[in-house]
Structures are given as structure tokens and as C-alpha cells.
Amino acid sequence: MATGKIGVSTQNLFPIIKKFLYSDHEIFLREIVSNAVDATQKLKVLASSGEFKGDVSGLRVRVKADKEAGTLTVSDSGIGMTQEEVEKYINQIAFSGAEEFLEKHKDDAATIIGHFGLGFYSAFMVADEVHIDTLSYKEGAKPVHWECDGGTEYDMEEGSKNEVGTEITLFLNEDCLKFCNEYEARSVIKKYCSFMPTEIYLSKANDTATETIKPEEKLDTDTVIETIKPEKEDEEEKLKIKRRPELLNETTPLWAKHPNECTKEEYLEFYRKVFNDYKEPLFWIHLNMDYPFNLKGILYFPKINMEYESIEGTIKLYNNQVFIADNIKEVIPEYLLLLKGVIDCPDLPLNVSRSALQNDGFVKKISEYISKKVADKLSGMCKTEKEEYEKYWDDISPFIKFGCLKDDKFCEKMTDYILFKNLDGQYMTLPECLEVNKTDPDEADGNGEGNEASAVDENGNKVEAETVDENGNKVQTESTDENADKAEESGTAVDEDGNQVEAEVVDENDGDAADSGDEDADGEEDKKEKTVYYVTDEVQQSQYINMFKAAKMDAVVLTHNIDQPFISQLEAKNEGIKFKRIDADLEDTLKAKTSKKAEKEMEEQAEEIAKIMKKALKKDHLTVKVEKLKNKKISSMITLSEESRRMQDMMKMYSMGGAGMFGAEGEGETLVLNANHPLVQYVVEHKDGDNTKLIAEQLYDLAKIQHAPLEPEAMSKFVARSNDIMMLLAK
């Protein structure tokens, strides 16, 4: 028997390694099993190079739990060790046999797991004593028995093992006896070793359980207890055997295969098995990279109910098919933390315990690669599978927009593939959004041969056109052709009411205005072409939506909190693009065309009615405009400029004030009154009437309630006033 001391430079180092090297004691089983798997993989490498002539088809790792004896045994049929190798790799802490083997067989040994040479000593976190029995594959090698009680001394002698491989027996301490329970051992192995490249079997010592098989299913390793004779003629003979060890792992995980070899059902089955999630994921991305670093994996976009479920996903990090940890956030961009998936990267710079990443620029490269692959997948789907992409968009859009805010490179790749849903529920990309609202609907309806004058109601349906004067009264009109003829003869033009307006001379070849303002007109048109209108609340802003539809205009629906900062970024990064909420201003296409005479009269009327409204409402700050709207059923509206509203939203976000939608005093709001509506005309004609104040207040509240919720006090007054108005009607 040979006796010696483990090569530790300081007596106090060994206890520190045992106690503090690993953050979780259960990791010892991962380390011991990983070493056993490495031993079998090394033997395969040697067999492929011709250094080992034996059979390597049945290589496996066995784990046996003995609850009565309080032991856990891990054995393998791998490379084994000689006495010199035990002294070199076991007795000298941090001398890695895996690293030395990799250096010698660097071209063939890609699946070797170990790196540090410390994994074996994790056994002493849970064991009072550890025994090793090993026999090397080398010719003439003698078996070796090694044992240590957790101190710095060991005993080593010739052993009795007669099969090539290594067997490690752990005599567990009282605090860790749970690991010799079959169920606990299974749980730990499945957690860390489910995809290791060598088959891992678990058995229970002194197991009396049996199973029944057909005679043709019998293996050489099976122990037959009895033969079961058939009770009926049509039944087959069966064998009762001792229960076989349980296979716990899958040696070729799905991520290790080429994407072309994987089916949809395999991807779904893998997702269900690994994440215990039986809701089908939206889609997945198969990662397969060899240069400049080795990385494989599968990332799933899960379907999330954001109201009831956590949006944080699960990324399982593997190193050479060995599970390292859940949710290593350094390798996944922040905006993709909803993903569920696995990443296997042998090149990851792990710390010595293999349980955490070291800070390294390499990790950032992995994160950037994953971000690029996600962007490539999404843009590819938008190009080739637009219908499928649209189905997923509502679920993933907040995260993609967040990614655009956080990552400039991701934003550059995704800008043209962000989808916007329009008022009809159709999805459009940003370039497609910029193509809408380019043409004045009135011009579109009025130009071209054979077009007759037409009009649309508030719902966008075509109705017979009628012409009214500045007071809203119906007047007799001449046909469009007659008006055109007269205009041509006199050199003047007329509006829809038949009143003369200033004519514009156009070039007969291209239709461009011939006056000095043509460049300004072109610039104005370009600006209009690049305005995207949007809605934030389809219910609250339904009146404005109806007006847009009636005017054959479109807008996109942006209801998520992230949409406001996102569109601000789009405006900053794309010169000339402007987003405007549909209630930010009253667009010209929503107004009826009027003569200069009528416009002047409306300006005078606006000054007069503004005084009446301010007095009735007791709001001296209020801005009042009078316009002729195409939709005569709308009496009043409120607009708030895009800049003012965004500033107020920002103030609310940072708790800088703003009691309501318009701030404490409704700063920036404009009350628009429809000159064509009888209620507005009533206010003008009855300045001091008994019901003028009542109608003025109601007009204002009706405008506000279409725009944003009323404050509690204002709502109470609105309800009471509505009752008063109905009482007047009932008299």
C-alpha cells in the first residue's frame, strides 16, 4: 500500500474548496457524472484514432442509489486510470485531465466536458468518505483502489476491479442522505444531465421491482426471474425480469441536429418536455453557428397572456450538453428575456465552478449574435410568410419595439418590418403607412373623365351631394360641367357652393402650378406624404375615427404604453416622418370647402362665439375655432396639438403635474365648433338666451367626452345637465 499527501500548498485550502467552490450542493452529481461521461467520450476518441482496439458501442454511465447503506455510486465503462494517472489527476487539485487530453487530441475531442480538474472534489461537499476503483484501458494496467475521508491524506493500493472503467462511491454525510434516495437522484440527474452524449442509467440497490417483457426483447444484461406461461391459446409466453435500470438522458438533443433534419412536431415535443409548457409557442429560431465561436440552440417565442402570466422566459444554458444554469441574462438581450430556449456554447467563459459567467467581451458577442438571428428571422417571416407574421405580431410587438429602443443595430434591421394595424384591422409596414393619405379624397373623386359630383356621409357611404350656402341652407346648383364651362370662359374657378375662388393656373403637360408658389406646394405635399396618423383609444376616439373613414383617410392603432416612446424614436431616426394623433388637429380634408367671403364671415363669427363660450364656460384661456365640417351631425370637437399632448404625457409619466388630459387648466386645447350645426347656430343667434349657457356647456362637454374621460366632477355636472335638457324636451 502506498500512502502520501494530496498536493495542496496550504492546509486550509482544501476545506475552502469543499465548502465554498459550488453555490449549490446538488451540483456534485453533475460534476461526477460529467467526469464519467468524459471518460467514455475519451475512449471513443481513442478508438477512432486506433489507440483502443476494443468495442465502444455499449459505453454507458451507471448511477446506483443505496438508501440502506447511505451511498451513491457512479460507474462508467470509459478510459479508466492507472496508478500514475490517479496520482496526477486526483491527488493534485486543479490539474485537469480533460485539458491535457484535449491538447493531445484537439481535432477529435470536441465533446469532452471537463476543464478545471476541480469537479471531483465537489464530492466532499456531500460525502464523509469517497472511494475510487478504476482500471485503465492500457495493456498490462493494474486496477487501482483510492480512498480519502475528506482530509488532505489519502490511501491508494492495488484494487480488484476487472472491467475497464471507473467506479466512484460516495459515503454521504447525514445532512446529504437525501441524494441516495432514488427519486432525488433522478431529479438532479434529469436537471443537469438530460442531454449528455453518453447514456446514463439509474438503478436502486437491492431493488425487488420487476417488469414483464416478450422473449424476443430480452437483453444479455437482463436477469430472468421466471417464465410466464400463457393462460389462453392466443396469448404469448412472457418473461418476468428484474427491473432494468432507467435511462435518464437523450444523447442527441434537438439543438445538436441540423435545422433541416428537425420536424415541427419534434420542435413542439422538445418545447413541452424541457419547459413543461403545453401551450404551443408562436414560432422558434434554431441557432447553429461554428465561427467565430461555437454556439447551438433553439429559442422559442412563447404565447403569453400578459395580464395573468409573468413575461420573463427561461433560457437554459448548456456547456457541451451539460446544464449550467437558468436565465443567464448576460447572453440574452434584455428585450428578449421573454424567450424560452436552450443555448449550448462550449466557448463560454465560465468561472471555475461552471455556475456563472465571467465578465468578458465574448459574452457581448453572443448577445449580439442572438439579437441578429432574431431580427433575421422576423424580417424573413415578414417577407415570405406575411400572414403568419401578422398572426404573431400582437403578441411580440411590445418586445420588438422595446428592442428597437434599446438596440440601435436591432432597430436598423427591424424598422421596415414593424407592423402597424390600421382602422380596418389590416397590418402595414412603415413604408406602406407612408403611402396612405397621400391624395385629397375630394380631388380623387373630382378628377378623371366621367366622374360625377358625389359626397359621403359620416360612415363613409356615398350619398347624393347637395350644396349649402354659408348659413347651411340648401341652394340650387348647376351641373359640374356647366360650372366648369363658365369658369373656363371667365378665367375664374368656383368652390362647391358655386362661389368664385381664386384660380390657379397649371402647366398643361404635368399639371404643376405655374405660379411662384409651386416649390412651396411641393414641399407641403412631401410633408403630408410623410405624416402617419394614429389612434390610442378606439372607443374614446371613435368620433374622430368615423370622420377619418368618411373622408377616406386612414390611421394606425397604437394602444400600448411603449408606442409613444417608439414613435418618437422613429421620428428622430427617420427625417421627414411625423406621427400625429387623429385628434391633434382638424385636417383640411375634414372641412367643407368655402369661399373667401364665407371664410371672412366665419372669422368674425368665431370671435363672437368665442366670447359667448368663454363667458358661459368661465374659461378665459380657451381657444375657440369655427369651421364648416363635412359631417353636419358633429356639433363640437376638441383638438390638442401633438407637441402639447406629448409634453403633458411626459409630465404625467414623471409625476410633474397635469391633473387631467390637458393639464390643470386645459393648456393647448382648442374647441372646434361646426358652423353647419344648428346648436352652434343657436348659440350665435341667442347670445343672451335662457338656454345658451346650458347648450354652451353641453357642447364643450360633448367635445371633451369624445376626446378623453371627463373628470369626476365634470361627469356629474354633465349627467345632471343632460337630465335638465331632457326635462326641457319633455315640457
C-alpha positions, 0 to 999 in steps of 0.5 A: 500500500502506498500512502502520501499527501494530496498536493495542496500548498496550504492546509486550509485550502482544501476545506475552502474548496469543499465548502465554498467552490459550488453555490449549490450542493446538488451540483456534485452529481453533475460534476461526477457524472460529467467526469464519467461521461468524459471518460467514455467520450475519451475512449471513443476518441481513442478508438477512432484514432486506433489507440483502443482496439476494443468495442465502444458501442455499449459505453454507458454511465451507471448511477446506483442509489443505496438508501440502506447503506447511505451511498451513491455510486457512479460507474462508467465503462470509459478510459479508466486510470492507472496508478500514475494517472490517479496520482496526477489527476486526483491527488493534485487539485486543479490539474485537469485531465480533460485539458491535457487530453484535449491538447493531445487530441484537439481535432477529435475531442470536441465533446469532452466536458471537463476543464478545471480538474476541480469537479471531483472534489465537489464530492466532499461537499456531500460525502464523509468518505469517497472511494475510487476503483478504476482500471485503465484501458492500457495493456498490462494496467493494474486496477487501482483502489483510492480512498480519502475521508475528506482530509488532505491524506489519502490511501491508494493500493492495488484494487480488484476491479476487472472491467475497464472503467471507473467506479466512484462511491460516495459515503454521504454525510447525514445532512446529504442522505437525501441524494441516495434516495432514488427519486432525488437522484433522478431529479438532479440527474434529469436537471443537469444531465438530460442531454449528455452524449453518453447514456446514463442509467439509474438503478436502486440497490437491492431493488425487488421491482420487476417488469414483464417483457416478450422473449424476443426483447430480452437483453444479455444484461437482463436477469430472468426471474421466471417464465410466464406461461400463457393462460389462453391459446392466443396469448404469448409466453412472457418473461418476468425480469428484474427491473432494468435500470432507467435511462435518464438522458437523450444523447442527441438533443434537438439543438445538436441536429441540423435545422433541416433534419428537425420536424415541427412536431419534434420542435413542439415535443422538445418545447413541452418536455424541457419547459413543461409548457403545453401551450404551443409557442408562436414560432422558434429560431434554431441557432447553429453557428461554428465561427467565430465561436461555437454556439447551438440552440433553439429559442422559442417565442412563447404565447403569453397572456400578459395580464395573468402570466409573468413575461420573463422566459427561461433560457437554459444554458448548456456547456457541451450538453451539460446544464449550467444554469437558468436565465443567464441574462448576460447572453440574452438581450434584455428585450428578449428575456421573454424567450424560452430556449436552450443555448449550448456554447462550449466557448463560454467563459465560465468561472471555475465552478461552471455556475456563472459567467465571467465578465468578458467581451465574448459574452457581448458577442453572443448577445449580439449574435442572438439579437441578429438571428432574431431580427433575421428571422422576423424580417424573413417571416415578414417577407415570405410568410406575411400572414403568419407574421401578422398572426404573431405580431400582437403578441411580440410587438411590445418586445420588438419595439422595446428592442428597437429602443434599446438596440440601435443595430436591432432597430436598423434591421427591424424598422421596415418590418414593424407592423402597424394595424390600421382602422380596418384591422389590416397590418402595414409596414412603415413604408406602406403607412407612408403611402396612405393619405397621400391624395385629397379624397375630394380631388380623387373623386373630382378628377378623371373623365366621367366622374360625377359630383358625389359626397359621403356621409359620416360612415363613409357611404356615398350619398347624393351631394347637395350644396349649402350656402354659408348659413347651411341652407340648401341652394340650387346648383348647376351641373359640374360641367356647366360650372366648369364651362363658365369658369373656363370662359371667365378665367375664374374657378368656383368652390362647391357652393358655386362661389368664385375662388381664386384660380390657379393656373397649371402647366398643361403637360404635368399639371404643376402650378405655374405660379411662384408658389409651386416649390412651396406646394411641393414641399407641403405635399412631401410633408403630408406624404410623410405624416402617419396618423394614429389612434390610442383609444378606439372607443374614446376616439371613435368620433374622430375615427368615423370622420377619418373613414368618411373622408377616406383617410386612414390611421394606425392603432397604437394602444400600448404604453411603449408606442409613444416612446417608439414613435418618437424614436422613429421620428428622430431616426427617420427625417421627414416622418411625423406621427400625429394623433387623429385628434391633434388637429382638424385636417383640411380634408375634414372641412367643407370647402368655402369661399373667401367671403364665407371664410371672412364671415366665419372669422368674425363669427368665431370671435363672437362665439368665442366670447359667448363660450368663454363667458358661459364656460368661465374659461378665459384661456380657451381657444375657440375655432369655427369651421364648416365640417363635412359631417353636419351631425358633429356639433363640437370637437376638441383638438390638442396639438401633438407637441402639447399632448406629448409634453403633458404625457411626459409630465404625467409619466414623471409625476410633474403635474397635469391633473387631467388630459390637458393639464390643470387648466386645459393648456393647448386645447382648442374647441372646434365648433361646426358652423353647419350645426344648428346648436352652434347656430343657436348659440350665435343667434341667442347670445343672451338666451335662457338656454345658451349657457346650458347648450354652451356647456353641453357642447364643450362637454360633448367635445371633451367626452369624445376626446378623453374621460371627463373628470369626476366632477365634470361627469356629474355636472354633465349627467345632471345637465343632460337630465335638465335638457331632457326635462326641457324636451319633455315640457 
